[in-house]
């Protein structure tokens, strides 16, 4: 008996040691891959920016039309010190962020509401569906011009345009998510006496949440695009107006400088969205596909 107990303990200790070794090896492999990703990013950045600077310095490309990294940095420093023609560069950034956030919130809210509603009521989906497809097919620049005429050059036209772009992305995902819910779960809740609201709140919406959250990454980028396009078409402030002014004065460094700011804002928003997604979907087990998704 003593011999068998000792053997069992020894086997358990060996198994525990093996699991610890495997876990440590997995962590080292993950850290090695992360280091290689950052190294690859840094190398690609140096090649692109360094090559751009060298080509402009050697005259292979004309800095007047293509700009140069050093010229972009100089323009950004000038904006930070002296501001733009429409005020502080920080004010322009905040105006664009505010328009994007308001449009994002409005578009996500309405997209989820209509997606769940039409997904749960097939008759309503058949009636409204063609009209939604028609509006979705309209060119966004044309729609933005109409909104500027209706709502003026202020913030409302940019918020509405951003909300429209976000709405369709979230709506179609929410609609498909509702249609993809396991009908056996719905039947079980109804058998247990659940009402239509109970089914939507406890089965349909949580099941569609994965689809909805997956659309938020694209929707976030679309909200920024909507705000920028609206400002480009006509505005009193914002990064889109800064880009339009730089374009009209053939200031390539100004155009690329504003684009760089937009890229930094979008990347920062994407990081926050990834953190929010990880928190909202913490109940889901990690998948192999998730580990291979590009991150920051």
TIDRENVO-857869 format. One record per residue (C-alpha): residue number from 1; y, z, x; residue in one letter. Coordinates in steps of 0.5 Angstrom, whole numbers. Last residue first. Layout:
<recs>
REC   pos   north      up    east   code
REC   NUM       Y       Z       X      A
...
</recs>
This chain:
<recs>
REC   pos   north      up    east   code
REC   296      93     -62      -2      X
REC   295      87     -65      -5      X
REC   294      83     -71      -6      X
REC   293      77     -70     -10      X
REC   292      70     -70      -6      X
REC   291      69     -62      -8      X
REC   290      70     -64     -15      X
REC   289      65     -69     -15      X
REC   288      60     -65     -13      X
REC   287      61     -60     -18      X
REC   286      64     -53     -19      X
REC   285      62     -49     -25      X
REC   284      67     -48     -31      X
REC   283      69     -42     -33      X
REC   282      75     -43     -28      X
REC   281      78     -48     -32      X
REC   280      84     -46     -34      X
REC   279      86     -43     -27      X
REC   278      83     -49     -23      X
REC   277      88     -53     -28      X
REC   276      94     -49     -26      X
REC   275      93     -49     -19      X
REC   274      92     -56     -19      X
REC   273      98     -57     -23      X
REC   272     102     -53     -18      X
REC   271     100     -57     -13      X
REC   270     102     -64     -17      X
REC   269     109     -61     -18      X
REC   268     110     -60     -11      X
REC   267     107     -67     -10      X
REC   266     112     -70     -15      X
REC   265     118     -67     -12      X
REC   264     116     -69      -5      X
REC   263     115     -76      -7      X
REC   262     122     -76     -11      X
REC   261     125     -73      -5      X
REC   260     122     -79      -1      X
REC   259     124     -84      -6      X
REC   258     131     -82      -6      X
REC   257     131     -83       2      X
REC   256     128     -89       1      X
REC   255     134     -92      -3      X
REC   254     139     -89       1      X
REC   253     136     -92       7      X
REC   252     136     -98       4      X
REC   251     144     -98       2      X
REC   250     145    -105      -1      X
REC   249     151    -102      -5      X
REC   248     148    -104     -11      X
REC   247     141    -101      -9      X
REC   246     144     -94      -7      X
REC   245     147     -94     -14      X
REC   244     141     -95     -17      X
REC   243     137     -90     -13      X
REC   242     143     -85     -14      X
REC   241     142     -86     -21      X
REC   240     135     -85     -21      X
REC   239     136     -79     -18      X
REC   238     140     -76     -23      X
REC   237     147     -76     -26      X
REC   236     151     -80     -31      X
REC   235     146     -84     -33      X
REC   234     144     -91     -35      X
REC   233     138     -96     -34      X
REC   232     136     -92     -27      X
REC   231     137     -85     -30      X
REC   230     131     -87     -36      X
REC   229     127     -90     -31      X
REC   228     127     -84     -26      X
REC   227     126     -79     -33      X
REC   226     120     -84     -35      X
REC   225     117     -84     -28      X
REC   224     118     -76     -27      X
REC   223     114     -75     -34      X
REC   222     109     -81     -32      X
REC   221     107     -77     -26      X
REC   220     106     -70     -30      X
REC   219     102     -74     -35      X
REC   218      97     -77     -30      X
REC   217      95     -70     -28      X
REC   216      96     -67     -35      X
REC   215      90     -72     -37      X
REC   214      84     -68     -34      X
REC   213      87     -62     -37      X
REC   212      86     -65     -44      X
REC   211      79     -68     -43      X
REC   210      77     -61     -40      X
REC   209      80     -58     -46      X
REC   208      77     -62     -51      X
REC   207      71     -57     -52      X
REC   206      76     -51     -53      X
REC   205      80     -55     -58      X
REC   204      73     -57     -62      X
REC   203      69     -51     -62      X
REC   202      73     -44     -63      X
REC   201      80     -47     -66      X
REC   200      78     -53     -69      X
REC   199      71     -50     -72      X
REC   198      75     -44     -74      X
REC   197      81     -48     -78      X
REC   196      76     -52     -82      X
REC   195      73     -45     -84      X
REC   194      66     -42     -81      X
REC   193      61     -39     -85      X
REC   192      55     -39     -80      X
REC   191      53     -46     -83      X
REC   190      60     -48     -81      X
REC   189      59     -46     -74      X
REC   188      52     -49     -73      X
REC   187      55     -55     -76      X
REC   186      60     -56     -71      X
REC   185      56     -54     -65      X
REC   184      51     -59     -67      X
REC   183      57     -64     -67      X
REC   182      58     -64     -60      X
REC   181      65     -66     -59      X
REC   180      66     -73     -56      X
REC   179      71     -75     -62      X
REC   178      75     -69     -60      X
REC   177      76     -71     -53      X
REC   176      77     -78     -55      X
REC   175      83     -76     -59      X
REC   174      85     -71     -53      X
REC   173      85     -76     -48      X
REC   172      88     -81     -52      X
REC   171      94     -77     -54      X
REC   170      95     -74     -47      X
REC   169      96     -81     -44      X
REC   168     100     -83     -50      X
REC   167     105     -77     -50      X
REC   166     107     -77     -43      X
REC   165     110     -84     -43      X
REC   164     114     -82     -50      X
REC   163     116     -75     -47      X
REC   162     119     -78     -41      X
REC   161     123     -83     -45      X
REC   160     125     -78     -50      X
REC   159     127     -73     -44      X
REC   158     131     -79     -41      X
REC   157     135     -81     -48      X
REC   156     136     -73     -49      X
REC   155     139     -72     -42      X
REC   154     146     -76     -43      X
REC   153     147     -84     -43      X
REC   152     147     -85     -50      X
REC   151     142     -83     -55      X
REC   150     141     -90     -59      X
REC   149     143     -95     -54      X
REC   148     139     -91     -48      X
REC   147     133     -90     -53      X
REC   146     133     -98     -54      X
REC   145     134     -99     -46      X
REC   144     128     -94     -45      X
REC   143     124     -98     -50      X
REC   142     125    -104     -46      X
REC   141     124    -101     -39      X
REC   140     117     -98     -42      X
REC   139     114    -105     -45      X
REC   138     111    -104     -52      X
REC   137     104    -104     -52      X
REC   136     104     -96     -53      X
REC   135     108     -97     -60      X
REC   134     103    -102     -62      X
REC   133      97     -98     -61      X
REC   132     100     -92     -64      X
REC   131     102     -97     -70      X
REC   130      95     -99     -71      X
REC   129      92     -92     -70      X
REC   128      96     -89     -76      X
REC   127      92     -91     -82      X
REC   126      85     -91     -79      X
REC   125      86     -84     -75      X
REC   124      89     -81     -82      X
REC   123      82     -83     -85      X
REC   122      78     -81     -79      X
REC   121      81     -74     -80      X
REC   120      79     -69     -74      X
REC   119      81     -74     -68      X
REC   118      87     -76     -72      X
REC   117      89     -68     -72      X
REC   116      87     -67     -65      X
REC   115      90     -72     -62      X
REC   114      96     -71     -66      X
REC   113      97     -64     -64      X
REC   112      95     -65     -56      X
REC   111     100     -71     -56      X
REC   110     106     -67     -59      X
REC   109     105     -61     -54      X
REC   108     104     -66     -48      X
REC   107     110     -70     -49      X
REC   106     114     -65     -51      X
REC   105     113     -61     -45      X
REC   104     113     -67     -40      X
REC   103     119     -69     -43      X
REC   102     122     -62     -42      X
REC   101     119     -62     -35      X
REC   100     122     -69     -33      X
REC    99     129     -68     -36      X
REC    98     129     -61     -32      X
REC    97     126     -64     -25      X
REC    96     131     -70     -26      X
REC    95     137     -66     -27      X
REC    94     135     -61     -21      X
REC    93     134     -66     -16      X
REC    92     141     -69     -18      X
REC    91     144     -62     -18      X
REC    90     141     -61     -11      X
REC    89     144     -68      -8      X
REC    88     151     -65     -10      X
REC    87     156     -69     -14      X
REC    86     156     -76     -17      X
REC    85     158     -80     -11      X
REC    84     153     -76      -7      X
REC    83     153     -69      -3      X
REC    82     157     -68       3      X
REC    81     152     -63       7      X
REC    80     145     -65       4      X
REC    79     147     -72       2      X
REC    78     149     -73      10      X
REC    77     143     -70      12      X
REC    76     139     -74       7      X
REC    75     142     -80      10      X
REC    74     141     -78      17      X
REC    73     133     -77      15      X
REC    72     133     -84      12      X
REC    71     136     -87      18      X
REC    70     131     -84      23      X
REC    69     126     -87      19      X
REC    68     128     -94      18      X
REC    67     131     -98      13      X
REC    66     128    -104      10      X
REC    65     134    -109       9      X
REC    64     139    -107      14      X
REC    63     134    -104      18      X
REC    62     131    -111      19      X
REC    61     124    -112      21      X
REC    60     121    -114      28      X
REC    59     128    -112      31      X
REC    58     125    -107      36      X
REC    57     128    -101      33      X
REC    56     126    -103      26      X
REC    55     119    -104      29      X
REC    54     119     -98      33      X
REC    53     121     -94      27      X
REC    52     116     -97      22      X
REC    51     110     -96      27      X
REC    50     112     -89      28      X
REC    49     113     -87      20      X
REC    48     106     -91      19      X
REC    47     102     -89      25      X
REC    46     105     -82      25      X
REC    45     103     -81      18      X
REC    44      96     -84      18      X
REC    43      95     -79      24      X
REC    42      97     -73      20      X
REC    41      93     -75      14      X
REC    40      87     -76      19      X
REC    39      88     -69      22      X
REC    38      89     -66      16      X
REC    37      82     -69      13      X
REC    36      79     -67      19      X
REC    35      81     -60      19      X
REC    34      78     -59      12      X
REC    33      72     -62      14      X
REC    32      71     -57      19      X
REC    31      73     -52      14      X
REC    30      67     -54       9      X
REC    29      62     -55      15      X
REC    28      64     -48      17      X
REC    27      63     -45      10      X
REC    26      57     -48       9      X
REC    25      54     -46      16      X
REC    24      56     -39      14      X
REC    23      53     -39       7      X
REC    22      46     -42      10      X
REC    21      46     -36      15      X
REC    20      47     -31      10      X
REC    19      42     -34       6      X
REC    18      37     -34      12      X
REC    17      39     -27      13      X
REC    16      37     -25       6      X
REC    15      31     -28       6      X
REC    14      29     -25      13      X
REC    13      30     -18      10      X
REC    12      26     -20       4      X
REC    11      20     -22       8      X
REC    10      21     -15      12      X
REC     9      22     -11       6      X
REC     8      15     -14       2      X
REC     7      11     -14       9      X
REC     6      13      -6       9      X
REC     5      11      -5       2      X
REC     4       5      -9       3      X
REC     3       3      -5       9      X
REC     2       5       2       6      X
REC     1       0       0       0      X
</recs>
